[in-house]
Amino acid sequence: MTPANYLCKPIYNQKELLVSAKKYLKKLEPYDAIVGIGLSGALAVPLIAFRLKKRFCIIRKKQHSSHSDETLEGNMLSEDSWVFVDDSISSGRTFTRVCHHMREYPKCRGMYLYYSDEILTSDKVGLGEGTLSWVSPEVIKRAQNRLRRFNNEKSTAR
């Protein structure tokens, strides 16, 4: 991916990103907070959260160059239900890492993939208008199973 290609992503068109996020995240209501990871999360999530009047959390790597001692940053509360916002899904490893870091938070409602305007929940794929045709069915099933396990672990821990 060249820098020019990356700059064409929806994250760099704030108006387009906000219109799509509002439209598709409405399908995951009710939720209290939006969670993101990495640079794309740090750019998109606070903007979307502010516009939708939601709290947010950014997951950061703990390392000396991150300018932070915290892994989770934002204004999310411990009782908040949340949605994960990312550009896309390819292997499911990022979502597994997100679930690991978010294990203290009660419930993940699903994920919104803004690069394809797609929604993924534990039991549904395709609530958006985009397509996940480039993602193998095994990856989608693995992400959905991870979401189910995450939410089941939280409900039994209460």
N, C-alpha and C positions, 0 to 999 in steps of 0.2 A: 504494500500500500504506500503510495507516494504521499507526501504532505498535501499536495493539491487535492488528491482524492479524499483524504481524511477531512479536509476543510469543507468538503461538500456535504458532509453528514448533517442531519437535522439539528444536531446540537449547536451548530454555528448559525442557525437561522432561528433566533429566539421566538419570533412571532409564530412560525410554523411549529416549533417544538411545543410552545404553550397551548396553542389551539388543539393539537393532537393529544397532548397529555391530558388536558381537561376533558376531552371527549372520551378517551379510553379509560382513564382512571375512574371516571364516574361509574363504570361497569364493575368496579371492585369495591364500591362503597358497601358498608361503612368501614372506614379505616381512619386512624389518627395521624399516622406519620408516613413519610416516604424515606426509603433507605437506598443509598447508592454506594458505590465503591470506586476507587481509583480516580484518575483525572476526569474522566467523563462524568462520573458521579458528582465530583466536586463542582463541576461546571453546571450540570443540568439540575440536580436535585434541589439545591437551595432556591433556585429560580422558580421551579415548578411548585415547591412547597409554599413559597411566599405568595404566589399567584392563587393557589388553591386554599390558602389559609390553613395549612397543615404544618405540623412539626416535622423535623428531618433529622437524619443521622447519616454521617459519612463514615465509612469504614476505611481506615488508613493502615498502611503497613507500618509497623513499629521499626524504625531504623534511624540511624543518625542523620540522614539527609531529609527526613520528612518534616522537620521543624516542629515536631510535636511529640509529646510523651504519651499521648492518648491514642488508643486504637479506634475508639468510637468518639466522634465529635458531632455536636449539634444540640438541639433542644428537645430531643425525644424523651418522654417519660417512661418509667419502667412498666406501666400498665398499658401503654399504647399498642394497638394493633397496627400493623404496617404492611406496606407493599414495597417490593423491590423494583427499582427502575434501573434499567441498563440499556445499552445500545442493541445488543443481540445476545444470542446464546449459540454456542458451538459444541462445547463438550459437557457443560453442566458443572464443571469444577468451580467456577466463580460462585455460582449459587450455593454450592456445598460449603464453600468458605464463608459466604455471607451467613448461612444458617449456623455455622459454628460460632461466629462472633455474636450473633443475635440470640443465642440460646437462653439468655435471661429475660427476653421479651416475649410476651404471651402468644401472639398469633400473627402469622403471615397470611395475608389474604390472597396473595398471588404476585405475579410480576407483569410489568408493562415493558415491552421492548420497543423503544421509540424509533429505532432504525427501520423497523418493518411495520410499525403501528399494530402490534399484536399483543394479545393478552394470554397469559397462561395461568391456570389455577390447578388445584389438585385433581379436578375432575373434568376440566374443559380446556380445549385449545381452540383458538379461532374465533374469539369474541370480537376481535378487531377486524379490520378490512385488509390487513396485510396477509402475508403468507409465511409460514415457517418451512417451506418446501426444501430449503437448503439444509435443514437440520434433520438428522436421521431420527426416525421414530424411536429408536432406542434411547437417544439423548432426551427427547421430550418425555418419554415414559420414566426415565431415571429422575429427571427434574420433578415430575409430578409425584413420584414415589417419595422423593426427598421431602417435598412440601407436605405430603400426608404424614410421613414419619415425624417431621418437625412439629406439626400441629398436634399429633397424637401424644408425643412426648410431653408437650406443654400441658395438655388437658389432663393427663394422668398424674402430672407432678403437682397439681393444685390440690 
